[in-house]
Amino acid sequence: MPDQGGAPKSLLRFVTCGSVDDGKSTLLGRLLFETGKIPEDQLATLRASSRDGEIDYALLLDGLAAEREQGITIDVAWRYFETERRKFIVADTPGHEQYTRNMVTGASRADAAVLLVDARKGLLTQTLRHSYLLRLLGIRNVALAVNKMDLVGVDQSVFDRIAGAYATIAGSLGLTVQAIPLSAATGLNVAKPGGAAPWYSGPTLLQYLEQVPAREEAAEGQPFIMPVQWVSRVGADFRGYAGTIASGSVSLGDALRLFPSRRTASAARIVTMDRDLDRAVAGQSVALTFDREVDCSRGDVLAAPNAPLQIADQFEATLVWMAEQPLLPGRSYRLKLAASTVGAWVTEIKSETNVETLEKLAARTLELNAIGTVNIALDRALPFTSYEESRELGAFILIDRDTEATLGAGLIHHALRRAENVQWQTIDVTREARAAAKNQRPKLLWFTGLSGAGKSTIANLVDRKLHAMGKHSFVLDGDNIRHGLSKNLGFTDADRVENVRRVAEAAKLMTDAGLIVLAALISPFRAEREMVRRIFPPGEFAEIFVDTPLDVAEQRDPKGLYARARSGELTNFTGIDSPYEPPEHPDIRIDTNSMSPEEAATMIINALI
Amino acid sequence: MGRAAHGLTHLEQLEAESIHIIRETVAETQRPVMLYSAGKDSAVMLHLARKAFYPAPPPFPLLHVDTTWKFRDMYDHRDHMAAAAGMELIVHRNPEAEAQGVNPFDHGPAHTELWKTDGLKQALTKHGFTAAFGGARRDEEASRAKERVVSVRSATHRWDPKSQRPELWRLYNMRVANGETLRVFPLSDWTELDVWRYIEVHALPVVPLYFAAPRPTVERDGAILMVDDDRFRLAEGETPVERVVRFRTLGCYPLSGAIESCASSVADIINELTASSFSERQARLIDREPSASMEMKKQSGYF
């Protein structure tokens, strides 16, 4: 039943998932074919690229030559077809090893899902996994497509057994299921009700897809929420606050609350280029004007007074990790939520979920495709909801500060109470007053370099000179810190990140007290040294690279550590089996081959104090 | 626009999502630009950009990467539309291709590579654009089915299909590092039919070449080509024949195949498309190569 013209249609996005040989490509190919979406010339190209002249729908659906060479489909592919009632956007997610990342990506936009099962094999471990991920991403409506019914003689008892077993899984996850006996190869119950299965009186797959409710429709009944994407200024008077309505509706004169300021205003105009509207609903992109002047910028959120928004700088969330390099607690990432981007770090991994068994396990990092429950802290409080309440205000992505790549996807559970209860206590004696009393500018001098490079030696000399000058200074030495503050940390990447964070926060308190702080730590990763720089005011942090080549440091080996690392007695040793990322633009570089510690100390004081 | 039983129509949703993408790009990138080719997809994209920032004009210029071989009608339409939108129009022609007189008759595939691929890279670098909107749709060609809405290109404008970012919800990551730039495709989820329906609903002006009319043509290798000016090289004994034709896609005129058609209005085109069983790019000569050729062009920087 191809489309016949311009009658208004609704839009449904759905995700397809299944194991490798469930016939997903054939089913999709069949849907496209039945709705008239496979053009003659594409069929001709297909015939040309297949070996025996038989059309293989999988070839039609595998887009990239890079994949064809590897024989796998590595990524979400998007397909389009329509009937008289609806336009469909299909996220076609491969069932291979990268399935978590791909399925989560595809399901993040979907209203419903088609889950494939091979009638001959029944439910597999993967079926459970896929169902868990669908539920995690907030999909409630699932069509269980029991495929290849023709190969089991269209036997009702086979279908009933599979549908019955799945009803138990669906019930425990809270999914609403329609099981459909079908055959992608023969077309049974795909678009045409099948005479071959007279015992089945339910909808065909296409009928199901035409009737299942879309998310936008459900979102219309919720309280109004709209993140401000853009402020449109025209002349002296016009201020339009533009955005896409995340949920609910807004009418002229409606009272609005602005977050995070919590100020109020009411909607004076709903502006679009076609005409001003009296009312706008979830999914529409509009611009609002207010009845009064209120400060409002990109990232603020407009909402009805009863909207379930919270403001906090710490929350618990499910995090899906999508990058090759693992998640490290304490490392600073960018977090984008609606129209806001802030600094964020994971303060605790509470558990990792094994997607094979759904068991919760302890974890110190999250690897590619891992799913964990974590606590996250932000460097500034944001308005948000739980993911259950809103996909727009309860979802976020994490971005690498260096490569700017997307690393992970998060679904918010709830704010952490400590965030609401802990306020900044105002202290009357300011840090400026404390610094002035000591007649110095507080600073953190951060010495980084390999073990044995001479960091502690030089820091110690600088400290002695400062003391002699009547300055108030203190040395935070990496080895000493590990006897106390960081006693519970080891030398894994995750622990090194946390160690640097603790030293940085301790140094921050000391500079607040007016001190000049000298921190001597290997601190091997650029990302953490940059994190330290960011928490200090400009000019109060200096990175000093004590540059000693590995072979020289190893030859000196004052603590005998290199020898033990080489023999395998010590693991995770920087320079041997753990990386050191040298600073690209240190404030000062000390070449220990051409400069004595004494000369280095003098140079540092002349340059920085 | 008509209203479905519940909520928004699919065209209203596609429109809102495209506007969302355009606003995000402008809010989060330093120097965006919109590629404008005067075709039907450009017509829709430009209209969406105007809606996104209304009542202000879109806060970025239009860029036309010219090959000097477009249809004459397209140049007129381009200048007219840019002026009507109140937007700056930058036209870039690859100076090397201009100096060498590169043309589709003598230079084969090098024509597209020099004028379009290299021309685009030069223009982006010259003006320091960090993000470029393009009108490409995922349903156009198999290699586009996995393209992101926001696609990262290296400092040398190369596309690496293996290092594209996962794209979740409506959370577009618009950040770049190390001289990378972005290609942004606001029409990713639109089909050819959606584009025409939108043109109909909003009565958007398009180049007359999309509508059937008697035109001077020749037939070569099964494709109908229009003799748009006297630079067209006729073979010995070849004389242009008047045929009633129209174009589904427009590019360089000696490379754009026409189809025989009587569709003389947008409504006719929509009817023709719903009955048609050929894909949109069938008449594009540059695509009639091994089925991975578009992917190779993209990797080297073609939009």
Interface residues (C-beta under 8 A of the other chain):
Chain A: P2 D3 Q4 G5 G6 A7 P8 K9 S10 L11 G36 P39 E40 D41 Q42 T45 S49 L60 L61 D62 G63 L64 A65 A66 R68 I74 D75 V76 A77 W78 R79 Y80 E82 R86 K87 I89 R101 V104 T105 S108 R109 P213 A214 E216 E217 E220 Q229 W230 S232 R233 V234 F238 G240 A242 G243 T244 V271 T272 M273 D274 V281 A282 G283 Q284 S285 A287 R298 M322 R334 K336 L337 A338 A339 T341 R391 E392 A395 F396 I397 I399 D402 T403 E404 A405 T406 A409
Chain B: M1 G2 R3 A4 A5 H6 G7 L8 T9 H10 L11 E12 Q13 L14 E15 A16 E17 I19 H20 R23 E24 V26 A27 E28 R50 K51 A52 F53 Y54 P55 A56 R138 D139 A142 S143 R144 A145 K146 P161 K162 Q164 R165 P166 E167 L168 W169 R170 L171 N173 R175 V176 A177 E180 S188 D189 T191 L193 D194 R197 E200 V201 A267 I270 N271 T274 S276 S277 F278 S279 Q282 S291 A292 E295 M296
